[in-house]
Amino acid sequence: MKAIIKASNSSFPKTHFQKVPLCHSLLKFKSFSYNSHFSVLQDRSTLSLTLNCKLKNSQDVQNKGKSVSKRIVLSEAAPPPLKEEDNDAGRGGNGDAPVSTRNRGGLPGFTKMLSKKTLSLLSNLPLAIGEMFIIAALMALGTFIDQGEAPDFYFQNYPEDHPVLGFFTWRWVLTLGFDHMFSSPIFLGMLALLAASLMACSYTRQFPLIKVARRWSFLHSAEAIRKQEFSDSLPRASIQDVGVLLMGAGYEVFLKGPSLYAYRGLAGRLAPIGVHLALLLIMAGGTLSAAGSFRGSVTVPQGLNFVVGDVLGPTGFLSFPTEAFNTEIHVNRFYMDYFDSGEVSQFHSDLSLFDMNGKEVMRKTVSVNDPLRYGGITIYQTDWSFSALQILKDKEGPYNLAMAPLQINGDKKLFGTFLPVGDVNAPDVKGISMLARDLQSIVLYDKEGKFAGVRRPNSKLPINIDGTEIEIVDAIGSTGLDLKTDPGVPIVYAGFGALMLTTCISFLSHSQIWALQDGTAVIIGGKTNRAKAEFPEEMDSLLDKVPEIIGESSSLSEQG
């Protein structure tokens, strides 16, 4: 199409029109007079005109007699570049999409579509519930199966000839990693899948809700306001007075002409995302604890040393040693407290920590439920043992006799040692037997196994057995310590704290109120996501405080 316009008006000097295909070649133009359609401005050389066009296509019969108006703005500035459309793109009378649009995208378009489907699948609520049930079942199985035992333990307790439940044997335990459940690939994989579901849900559902909640959405019609969960009308009121009362009630109020929008409790909308983040923190901390910790146990006699790094062993692929692993620990003293009945009530270990230069960096007496913490390493008092018995034999010595644990029924401990008397090379060596249940008393038996007496360590009371004088000098105990590093504990604690806080915040109601000044009347409505029964009562109490305007108010009429 060629358009040639001669401007006789001096307001349009040297006006140029770009020759562009404004309409299809099938368009026919009606005659027009530019004097009645041009809008002339003195300060800018901008030209607007209206063209009435008639489009001939496959629906020409239906559109016969109808015209389409187009407003075209012409300027001296260079027009934007126009792209040539394929001739077949505009001829689809059946309403199909253009071919160029169909073929657009390629690999990026497929990737975007696949990511949307993946997000939709991961954010599915039944899937997330199923993941939580599976994780709970794995945790229950991990408490049922003893963790961290040697393979022989599982061979004996889950044999193939007598499988548990008819199918569960040691092969299941060792193959699937159920002997270290909480660091097994199955358990960590389920945690990762649940974390992906939480993030997908936050991205696809929670973030859009927050964007909508923060948007100032004014309603400009009384009908839309009356469709809210709560609506009312004040015949003689001012919308400014309503806004002041809403601000006093804790609402954020926005006015735009005769319209008002107010909201309260936006934190309640943010809380679900906080809950998701708290759960992610808990799972991240648990994963770090399971796959990034060091653990170990040691039994050390009083007076001896050990190096932390020699005791601790990694639990997973995220375990990395620190400088504190070079710390040397010396057991200064081990002792126990007793009840009046003679039973052990508490045991203590006096420990000194030395750095690589031999300097004491810390000293503390640990006991049950009172551990020592240093450099990310926690040392717990968990057990005790009887290491040696120090005696004088016929006023000679002292001699240290090693105490061995004896197998007895129940959970009681019993330790014993043997002092040979006579020819030690004889095939039937005889001697004095000494037994102890704790460190406070020693029971002695003669060569025939008959009871000879009881002595306390450091009592300085010798006892004569079969011509041999025995004096119990000291009972040397051994402390049982558990050592571990757990970098995930602070993260787990922070996650649980955030979970409790955000769960409480999620119970806050997010309320929205709209109002419109219609003459002297104010139409008001609102809704809330929680406390739906209390919301109308709160609104009625609030509207009762709105002052009534006496007489005709011209200003309100003009504003409406």
DRENFI-566702 format. One record per residue (C-alpha): y, x, z. Coordinates in steps of 0.5 Angstrom, whole numbers, padded with zeros to 4 digits, always signed. Layout:
<pts>
YXZ...
</pts>
This chain:
<pts>
+0000+0000+0000+0007+0002-0002+0013+0000+0002+0020+0001+0000+0026-0001+0004+0033+0000+0002+0037+0000+0008+0044-0002+0006+0047-0002+0014+0050+0004+0016+0047+0004+0022+0040+0007+0019+0043+0013+0015+0037+0017+0011+0031+0013+0014+0025+0015+0012+0018+0011+0012+0011+0015+0012+0007+0012+0006+0001+0011+0011-0005+0005+0010-0002+0001+0015-0007-0005+0013-0013-0005+0008-0012-0006+0001-0014-0013+0001-0008-0015+0005-0003-0019+0002+0004-0019+0005+0009-0025+0005+0016-0024+0003+0021-0023+0008+0028-0021+0009+0029-0015+0013+0036-0018+0016+0032-0023+0020+0027-0018+0023+0030-0012+0024+0032-0010+0031+0038-0005+0031+0040-0001+0037+0046+0004+0037+0043+0009+0041+0037+0011+0038+0034+0010+0031+0028+0006+0032+0026+0000+0027+0022-0006+0029+0019-0011+0024+0014-0016+0024+0009-0017+0018+0005-0023+0017-0001-0021+0014-0007-0025+0011-0014-0022+0012-0019-0023+0007-0026-0022+0009-0033-0025+0010-0030-0030+0015-0024-0032+0010-0026-0039+0010-0026-0040+0017-0019-0036+0018-0016-0040+0012-0009-0042+0014-0008-0037+0020-0004-0031+0020-0004-0025+0024+0002-0022+0027+0003-0015+0028+0009-0011+0031+0010-0004+0028+0015+0001+0031+0018+0006+0026+0022+0012+0028+0025+0018+0025+0020+0022+0029+0014+0024+0026+0008+0019+0026+0002+0021+0030-0004+0023+0025-0008+0018+0023-0016+0018+0021-0019+0016+0015-0024+0010+0017-0030+0010+0013-0030+0004+0008-0036+0001+0011-0034+0001+0018-0029-0005+0017-0033-0009+0013-0038-0011+0018-0038-0019+0018-0043-0020+0022-0040-0016+0028-0044-0010+0028-0041-0003+0031-0039+0002+0026-0044+0007+0024-0039+0013+0026-0039+0010+0033-0047+0009+0033-0048+0016+0031-0043+0019+0036-0045+0023+0042-0051+0027+0040-0054+0031+0046-0048+0030+0051-0049+0023+0050-0056+0023+0051-0055+0027+0057-0050+0023+0060-0054+0017+0059-0060+0020+0063-0056+0022+0068-0053+0015+0069-0061+0013+0069-0062+0018+0074-0057+0016+0079-0059+0009+0078-0066+0010+0080-0064+0015+0086-0059+0010+0089-0065+0005+0089-0065+0002+0096-0073+0001+0096-0074+0008+0094-0070+0011+0100-0073+0006+0105-0080+0009+0102-0078+0016+0102-0076+0015+0110-0083+0012+0111-0087+0017+0108-0082+0022+0112-0084+0019+0118-0091+0019+0117-0091+0026+0115-0088+0027+0122-0093+0023+0126-0099+0027+0122-0095+0033+0124-0095+0031+0131-0103+0029+0131-0105+0036+0128-0104+0042+0132-0099+0047+0128-0099+0054+0127-0106+0055+0129-0111+0060+0126-0116+0058+0120-0122+0058+0125-0119+0053+0129-0118+0048+0123-0125+0050+0121-0128+0048+0128-0124+0041+0129-0124+0039+0122-0131+0041+0119-0133+0038+0112-0140+0035+0115-0136+0031+0120-0129+0029+0116-0124+0025+0120-0124+0018+0117-0129+0020+0113-0125+0024+0108-0120+0029+0112-0123+0036+0113-0120+0043+0114-0119+0043+0106-0113+0038+0106-0110+0041+0112-0110+0048+0109-0109+0046+0102-0103+0042+0103-0100+0046+0109-0101+0041+0114-0102+0047+0119-0094+0048+0118-0092+0041+0117-0085+0042+0118-0084+0048+0113-0089+0045+0108-0087+0044+0101-0089+0036+0101-0085+0035+0107-0079+0039+0105-0079+0036+0098-0079+0029+0101-0073+0031+0105-0069+0034+0099-0071+0027+0095-0068+0023+0101-0062+0027+0101-0061+0026+0093-0062+0019+0094-0056+0019+0100-0052+0023+0095-0053+0018+0089-0052+0012+0093-0045+0015+0096-0043+0017+0089-0045+0010+0085-0043+0005+0091-0039+0008+0097-0034+0012+0093-0032+0006+0088-0032+0001+0094-0027+0006+0098-0022+0007+0091-0022-0001+0091-0021-0002+0098-0015+0003+0098-0012+0000+0092-0006-0005+0093-0008-0011+0090-0003-0017+0090-0004-0024+0088+0001-0027+0084-0002-0034+0084-0003-0039+0090-0010-0042+0087-0012-0035+0088-0010-0034+0095-0013-0041+0097-0020-0038+0094-0021-0033+0099-0025-0034+0105-0019-0036+0110-0013-0040+0107-0007-0043+0110+0000-0046+0108+0006-0045+0112+0011-0050+0110+0018-0047+0112+0017-0040+0113+0019-0033+0111+0014-0028+0108+0018-0022+0111+0017-0025+0118+0009-0026+0116+0009-0018+0114+0013-0016+0121+0007-0020+0125+0002-0017+0121+0005-0010+0122+0005-0011+0130-0003-0013+0129-0004-0006+0126-0004-0008+0119-0002-0004+0113+0003-0008+0110+0006-0008+0103+0011-0013+0100+0013-0013+0092+0018-0019+0091+0015-0026+0093+0008-0022+0094+0005-0019+0100-0002-0015+0101-0004-0012+0108-0011-0009+0110-0013-0006+0116-0020-0003+0118-0020+0002+0112-0024+0007+0117-0030+0002+0117-0030+0003+0109-0031+0010+0110-0036+0010+0115-0042+0009+0111-0040+0015+0107-0040+0019+0114-0047+0016+0116-0050+0019+0109-0046+0026+0111-0049+0026+0118-0056+0024+0115-0055+0030+0110-0053+0035+0116-0059+0033+0120-0064+0034+0114-0060+0041+0112-0061+0043+0119-0068+0041+0120-0070+0045+0114-0066+0051+0116-0070+0051+0122-0076+0050+0119-0076+0055+0114-0070+0060+0117-0073+0061+0124-0076+0067+0127-0081+0065+0133-0086+0069+0137-0089+0070+0144-0091+0076+0149-0094+0077+0155-0091+0083+0159-0093+0086+0165-0087+0088+0170-0084+0094+0169-0085+0095+0162-0081+0094+0155-0081+0091+0149-0077+0090+0142-0075+0084+0140-0076+0085+0133-0084+0087+0134-0085+0080+0137-0081+0075+0132-0084+0073+0126-0081+0069+0120-0083+0062+0119-0080+0061+0112-0077+0064+0106-0070+0063+0109-0072+0067+0115-0067+0074+0115-0067+0079+0121-0061+0080+0124-0058+0086+0128-0060+0083+0135-0067+0084+0133-0067+0092+0135-0065+0090+0142-0070+0092+0147-0072+0088+0153-0074+0091+0160-0078+0087+0165-0075+0089+0172-0078+0084+0176-0083+0078+0176-0084+0073+0182-0086+0066+0183-0084+0060+0188-0089+0056+0191-0089+0049+0194-0091+0048+0202-0098+0046+0199-0099+0053+0196-0098+0051+0189-0093+0055+0184-0087+0051+0183-0083+0056+0179-0083+0063+0176-0078+0068+0174-0077+0074+0170-0071+0079+0171-0069+0082+0164-0065+0087+0162-0063+0088+0155-0061+0094+0152-0058+0096+0145-0060+0102+0140-0056+0107+0144-0060+0105+0151-0054+0101+0154-0055+0095+0158-0051+0089+0154-0054+0084+0158-0058+0082+0165-0060+0075+0167-0066+0072+0171-0069+0067+0167-0074+0061+0169-0077+0055+0166-0071+0051+0163-0066+0056+0164-0067+0061+0158-0063+0067+0156-0059+0067+0150-0056+0073+0146-0054+0074+0139-0057+0068+0136-0064+0069+0140-0067+0065+0145-0072+0067+0151-0075+0062+0154-0080+0063+0161-0086+0059+0159-0092+0062+0162-0095+0068+0167-0101+0072+0168-0104+0077+0173-0103+0084+0171-0106+0088+0176-0107+0089+0183-0105+0095+0187-0109+0098+0193-0111+0103+0197-0118+0106+0198-0119+0109+0205-0112+0111+0205-0112+0114+0198-0108+0112+0192-0105+0107+0190-0110+0105+0185-0108+0100+0180-0114+0095+0178-0113+0091+0172-0114+0083+0173-0118+0079+0168-0117+0072+0167-0123+0068+0168-0126+0062+0165-0126+0056+0169-0126+0048+0168-0119+0045+0168-0112+0048+0168-0112+0052+0174-0112+0059+0173-0116+0064+0176-0116+0072+0176-0121+0077+0178-0122+0085+0179-0128+0089+0181-0128+0096+0185-0134+0099+0184-0137+0103+0191-0143+0108+0191-0146+0111+0184-0141+0108+0179-0147+0111+0174-0152+0107+0177-0155+0101+0172-0154+0096+0178-0147+0098+0180-0145+0094+0186-0138+0094+0189-0132+0089+0192-0130+0083+0188-0123+0081+0189-0120+0074+0186-0113+0071+0186-0110+0064+0184-0103+0067+0184-0099+0073+0187-0099+0071+0194-0106+0072+0197-0112+0076+0195-0120+0073+0196-0125+0079+0197-0132+0079+0197-0137+0084+0199-0143+0088+0195-0147+0082+0196-0142+0077+0194-0141+0074+0201-0134+0072+0203-0130+0078+0206-0123+0076+0208-0116+0074+0205-0110+0079+0205-0103+0078+0202-0100+0083+0198-0095+0088+0202-0098+0085+0209-0100+0092+0211-0107+0090+0214-0113+0093+0211-0120+0090+0211-0126+0094+0212-0132+0092+0207-0139+0095+0207-0135+0102+0210-0130+0102+0205-0123+0100+0208-0118+0096+0203-0111+0095+0203-0107+0091+0198-0101+0094+0197-0098+0090+0191-0100+0084+0186-0097+0086+0179-0095+0080+0175-0094+0079+0168-0089+0074+0165-0090+0070+0159-0084+0069+0154-0083+0065+0148-0077+0068+0143-0074+0064+0137-0068+0064+0133-0066+0057+0130-0060+0057+0126-0061+0050+0124-0060+0047+0132-0052+0047+0131-0052+0044+0125-0057+0038+0127-0053+0037+0134-0047+0036+0129-0050+0032+0125-0053+0027+0131-0046+0027+0134-0043+0025+0127-0048+0020+0126-0047+0017+0133-0039+0017+0131-0040+0014+0124-0045+0009+0126-0040+0006+0131-0034+0006+0126-0038+0002+0121-0038-0004+0126-0030-0004+0125-0028-0010+0120-0024-0008+0114-0020-0014+0113-0015-0016+0107-0009-0021+0107-0005-0024+0101+0001-0028+0102+0006-0031+0097+0013-0034+0098+0013-0041+0094+0020-0044+0095+0020-0045+0103+0013-0045+0104+0008-0039+0105+0001-0039+0102-0003-0034+0106-0011-0032+0105-0015-0027+0107-0022-0024+0108-0026-0019+0112-0033-0016+0111-0035-0017+0119-0033-0021+0124-0033-0027+0120-0033-0032+0125-0027-0029+0129-0023-0028+0123-0020-0035+0122-0019-0035+0130-0015-0029+0129-0011-0031+0123-0009-0038+0126-0007-0035+0133-0003-0030+0128+0000-0035+0124+0002-0039+0130+0007-0034+0132+0011-0034+0125+0018-0037+0126+0019-0044+0123+0026-0044+0118+0030-0050+0120+0034-0053+0114+0034-0051+0106+0034-0044+0105+0037-0042+0098+0035-0035+0099+0028-0037+0099+0028-0041+0094+0031-0036+0089+0026-0031+0091+0020-0036+0090
</pts>
